[in-house]
Amino acid sequence: MMSGRCLTPLGVLLFFSLLFNAVTPLKGDVFSLWPFGKKDSVSKALAGGLPVTGLWSEPVNVNGVDLSLELSLLACGIEDCIDFLRQNYPGANFAKNANMFLASIKMPEGGIRKLLFIQMPPPCPVIQFSINLPSQIPNKFSWPTGLPLPSGATPLTSMALGNRNALFGHFETPQPPEQALSEMKASLVANGWQASTSESSSSLGGKGEIFIKGNPPAIMIISLSQKDGQATKGSVYTKPLK
């Protein structure tokens, strides 16, 4: 069984940030994903019909649209997944770094399937997040009252996970990351939150922070980034602590 160390609120924030921050056009076909080991055992695994081991699935609401988020485990290495998908579905869009792989697949019936594979340190297996998105997500929605938003920011996405009372928001702001984070921190501190690190300190040029609230107990994680003078993209995730 996967331990609590293998999946944290930071991992969830990372997935949501990647999920709604892809900008490349989508192309290609949908694929069926199966677990497999080394390259020479891929065909055998497919022939055996071994499914991904599902951990949980829960309803989510994205910009007012009801969807489902799934978490699964893969009995393989992430490089094996990458090689198999690229060889068999070259028309799909992929993005990769050292230990993550994001796949965006255009569904034949319409919509987009997004999958994020995360290679965790041993003994944790490869984790797969997946969600099916409709062809269009409404861009007009109510920003959750429980999430801070810097002045002048444009909300891009909101997500509510009802089973865990968690909220996620993704936004764009003309402010540089340090200024936006400082404003958000001031608002949170005034409402009883406490910063748990010094990342928001201007002397460190902070671009993220973890906040804790005691009554009721809750955690909030904020991440901001800016590339080549473009608008700052921000993500914020919060959930109760039990």
Stockholm file with secondary structure:
# STOCKHOLM 1.0

chainA/1-242         MMSGRCLTPLGVLLFFSLLFNAVTPLKGDVFSLWPFGKKDSVSKALAGGLPVTGLWSEPVNVNGVDLSLELSLLACGIEDCIDFLRQNYPGANFAKNANMFLASIKMPEGGIRKLLFIQMPPPCPVIQFSINLPSQIPNKFSWPTGLPLPSGATPLTSMALGNRNALFGHFETPQPPEQALSEMKASLVANGWQASTSESSSSLGGKGEIFIKGNPPAIMIISLSQKDGQATKGSVYTKPLK
#=GR chainA/1-242 SS CCCGGGSCHHHHHHHHHHHTCCCSCCCSCCCCCCCCCSGGGHHHHHHHTCCCEEEEEEEEEETTEEEEEEEEEESSCHHHHHHHHHHHCTTSEEEECSSEEEEEEECTTSSEEEEEEEECSTTSCEEEEEEEECSCCCSCCCCCTTSCCCTTCEEEEEEEEGGGTEEEEEEEESSCHHHHHHHHHHHHHHTTEEESSSTTCGGGTCCEEEEEEETTEEEEEEEEECCTTCCEEEEEEEEECC
#=GC SS_cons         CCCGGGSCHHHHHHHHHHHTCCCSCCCSCCCCCCCCCSGGGHHHHHHHTCCCEEEEEEEEEETTEEEEEEEEEESSCHHHHHHHHHHHCTTSEEEECSSEEEEEEECTTSSEEEEEEEECSTTSCEEEEEEEECSCCCSCCCCCTTSCCCTTCEEEEEEEEGGGTEEEEEEEESSCHHHHHHHHHHHHHHTTEEESSSTTCGGGTCCEEEEEEETTEEEEEEEEECCTTCCEEEEEEEEECC
//
